[in-house]
Amino acid sequence: MTLDDLKEQIKNISENYKDEPIAGWITGDGPSPCSILFVGEAPGKTEVETGKPFVGLAGKTFEKYLNTVGLCRKNVRITNTCFFRPVKLKIGNNNKTTVSNRAPKVSEINLFREVLDQEINIVNPKLIITLGNTPLKRLTNFNSIGECHGKLIFNDHIGRYIFPMYHPSALTYNRNDEFLKMYENDWVNLKNELSGYV
């Protein structure tokens, strides 16, 4: 199994999916093998347009903090829990359809369960960092990021360490100093953990 095989699988799953509206798909991005793997939720509009994960507004926030812990984008791999862009279509008064992102359903995440597991095996990371609740629920037994963010967890099933973090877009929704301090503190904790991996 290679990354090209996974790309073909993602393409086939996405192009044959008819249950809900979706708008394009992407694959993971970055070196392989790689010590550090970040796992996000699903691509948005900018991601699908560029073919890369985390390149929108949240991506800029993500890269800023990545640099604060001595990492740069080209040295880490970034992937998703769901590889197509889940969308909501809304028809307005003027009959114009607007397209907006939505969270992937559990069934949609499960479509890519094997793909993500295979990518983890191929990339062989020493540390997996989950960004937000969706990848957290997929790769750990926790239901909420509030329970475990900024702490190292071992996943017996895949035999790897996982470090849960809030999704960078959470900073957009939680515009208060307390949340910002907590978010930045998680990156400090990550930096301390990284000394054993990088």
Residue, then its C-alpha position, 0 to 999 in steps of 0.5 A: m500500500t502506497l500514498d498513491d494507492l490511498k489517493e486512488q481510494i479517496k478519489n473513488i470513495s468521494e466520487n461515488y458518494k451520493d448520500e449528502p452534498i460534498a464539494g471536492w476532496i484532498t489527500g494528506d500533505g507532507p513528507s512520508p515517513c514523518s515523525i509528526l502527523f497532524v490530523g484535522e477534521a475535513p477540508g474546506k473551500t480553500e483546501v479543496e481549491t489548493g489541494k492541501p489541508f490547513v491553508g485557509l484562515a485556520g491554516k494561517t493560525f496553525e502555521k504561526y503556532l507551528n513556528t513557535v514550537g520550532l516546527c515548519r510546515k514542510n517538516v510535518r505531515i498533515t491529514n484529515t479524518c474525512f477527506f472530502r469537503p462536507v457541505k450544506l446547500k441553501i437556496g436563498n430568496n433570489n434562487k441563488t444557492t449558497v454553499s457552506n461547510r458542515a461537520p462530517k457525519v460519523s458515517e462519512i468519517n467511517l468511509f475513510r476509517e481504513v484510509l486514515d489507518q493505512e496513512i498512519n501505517i505508511v507515514n509511521p509517525k512517532l506522535i499524532i496530534t489531533l486538531g479538534n473533536t472529530p479526529l479526537k473521537r476517531l483516534t481516542n476514547f474521549n468525547s470532548i477536547g475539553e477533557c484531555h487537551g494538551k496531554l499525551i495519550f497512548n492509543d493501544h489499538i494503533g500503538r502510538y502516542i496522541f496529543p489532542m489539541y483544540h482546532p485552530s479555528a477555535l480561536t476565532y470562536n473563543r475570543n477571550d484571553e483565558f482561552l488564548k492563554m490555555y491554547e498557547n499553553d497547549w503548544v508549550n506542552l507540545k513543545n516539551e513533548l516534541s523534544g523526544y520526537v524531533 
